[in-house]
Amino acid sequence: MIDRNRRKLLIGLSGLLATSATGSIAGLIPTPRQSPGPFYPDTLPLDDDKNLTEVAGKTEKANGIISDVTGRIVDINGKPLVGTRIEIWQCDANGRYRHRRERGANPIDENFQGHGSTLTDKQGSYRFRTIRPVPYPGRTPHIHVAVFPENEPPFITQLYIAGEERNETDFLYNSIPWDKRSLVTADFTKSPLPDADQLAQFDIILNHSEGTPQDLG
């Protein structure tokens, strides 16, 4: 029953967001906030673009399932947030974050950027090329996301894989009410593009009135 309701919510939200682009509907459900976690990079990479699978000076691509994550950032009235900075960060295919306090046993994938950033376009759209998230000790696969609206503190959440079994036991995923978990999950499906394996659509809806400071350190 829960899976069926989640599917209905996903379909309903997609329809609302598509309609809201015309400005004809208001009151979208805000994306739930999540913790930034302990491993926001203490030093951002010099190559900090929206393609995390290729690093300047390296000839090989990152290990893992190459995936595009795309979506739109809008407010609860459906208004796109134009020229807004969005960042993502995640562990590499070996489960390693780019942080001096991260002490994983596996080698770091030097061909994975670990962190990326971009700006939304005139439709509030963004796109990243990264890898399908993998498990980290004690956590289900996830991607950290931060949005930086103008003159506001950052909005932070996490993106999860729809249907991932580990979601059921993940403490942060389960801290979200079940009827809102669909707002932070996305299907990773086969990509129509020849240079990517999978594609995920993740729209972010911000409620400016609830903004509170969050520490990315």
N, C-alpha and C positions, 0 to 999 in steps of 0.2 A: 504493500500500500504506500509506504514512504517513497519508494522509487517511482511509483506512478505519479504521486503528487509532485515530486521533484521535477519530473519530466513536464508536467503541466505548467509548473512555475517557470521553467526554462522557456517553454514555447510562449507563454504569456508575456514574459519579460522581453523576449525578442520582438514580439509584435508591438509592445508599448514603446520600445526604444526606436523602432523604425518609424512609428507614427509621430513620436515626439520630435523628430528631426524637422518636421514641418511647423512645430510650435503649436500644434492643435491639442496637445494633451499635457497634463501636469501631474505631479504627485508620484513620480517613479520611486521605487524602493531603493534607498541608499545601499551601496555595497558595504558589508560589515568591515569594521576595522579589525586589524590583527597586530600582534607584536612584531617589531622589526627583527627580533632575534639578536643573538650576541655577535653575529659574524658579518655585520655590515662592514665592507672593506675599510680598514684603517688607513689605507693608501689607495686612492683610485688609480686604475691602470692608465698609462699614458695613452694607450689605444682604447678609448672609452666611447665607442660609437654604438650603433644599434645592432651590429653583427657580432655576437659573442663567440661565434664558431671559428673566426679567423683572427689571428693576432698579427699585427705589423711586425715584419721581420721573420715570421715563421712561414714555412712552405707547406705545412700540413694543416688539415682541418681538425677541429676538436673531435674527440671520441664521443660516442653516444648517438642517439637518434636525432638528426638535425630537424628542428621544428621551428616554424614561424608562429609567433604569438601576435595576434592583431586584435584591434578593437577600437572603440570610441570612448572618450571621456566626456561626460555631460553632467549637468546639475540635475536636480530632481524635477525641474521643469522641462528637461530635454534640451536645454541650451548647450551647445558644444563649448568646451573649454579650449580656446584656440591659442596656439603658441605656448602650451603648458608643458613644462618639463616632466618627464616620467622616467623613472629608473627601475631596473630589475637587477637582482643578484641571486645567485644560487650556487650550490656545490657543483663540481664537475662530475663526469661520469664515474670517477673513482671515489666520489663522496667527500671531496676536499673543497673547503671554502678558502677564499683568499683573505686570511686574517692571521696575525702573528700568534693569537691564542688558540688557533685551531690545530689540533694535534692528531689528525688522522694517521693511520698506519700505511695507507696506500700512497703511492707516488702522486704528485700533483700533475694534472694534465696541462703542460705548458702551452698547449694550443687552444686552451679555453680561456676566454677573457675574464669570466667570473662576474663581471658587472658591466652593465651597459646603460646608455641614456639616449633620449631623443626628445624632440618637441612634437606636439600634436599639430596637425595641419588645419586648414580652414573648416573642416568638418569635425574637428576634434579627434581625428583618427591617428593611430600610432601603429608601428610595426617593429617587431624585434625578430631577429634570427638567433636562435639559441638551441639548446638541446632539450628533449623531453626530460623533465625532472626525474631524478632517481632518489631512492631512499637515503636518508642520513640516519646514523644511529639514534634510535628513539623517536624518529619522525617519519611520517609518510612523505612521499615525493611532493615537493612544493617549490614554488618560485616566489621570492619576496618582491613586492611591488611598492614603490613610493611615488606619489604624485605631489607636485609642488605648485598649488594654485597661487596666483599673485597675491601678495600681502596677507597670506595665511600660513599657518603651520602646515607641515607636510601631512598628507593622508597616507597611511600605511596599511597594507593588507597582504594576504598571501593567496596565491593561485594554486588550486589543487586539481588533480586529475579525476574527472568523473568516472565512477565505477571502480576506482582503485580500492582493493580490499583493505589496505592498511589505513585508509581513512577512518574505518570503524573504531580503531583503537588509538587514534592520534588525539592527544589531549587538547591541542589548540583547535583542530577541526571540530571536535565535539564540544568546544566551548561556545560555538555558534548555534543558536536555535535551529532545529532541524529544518524548519520551513524557510530558512534563509541561507542554508548551506549551498543551495544551487547558485547563489550569487557570487560565490568564490570558487566554483568548480567549472571546468571546461572539458569538453570532449577533445581529445587529441586524435584526429582522424587523418586518413591518407591525404597528402597534399597534392593539388593538381600541378604544382610547379616541379620541374625536373630536378632542381637543385636543393629541394627540401623533402624530407621523408614524411613529415606530419604537419598539420595545421591546427591551431587552437584559436577560438574566438573568445575574447574576454573583454566585455564592456564594463566600464567603471562609472558608477553613478555617485556623485558627491552631494552631500547636504552641507552647504557652507555654514549653516547656523550652528552645527554641532562640532566645529573645529576645535581641537585641543592640541597643545604642543606635544610632540613626541620626540624622543631622543633616538637619533640614528647611530649613536656611538656604540 
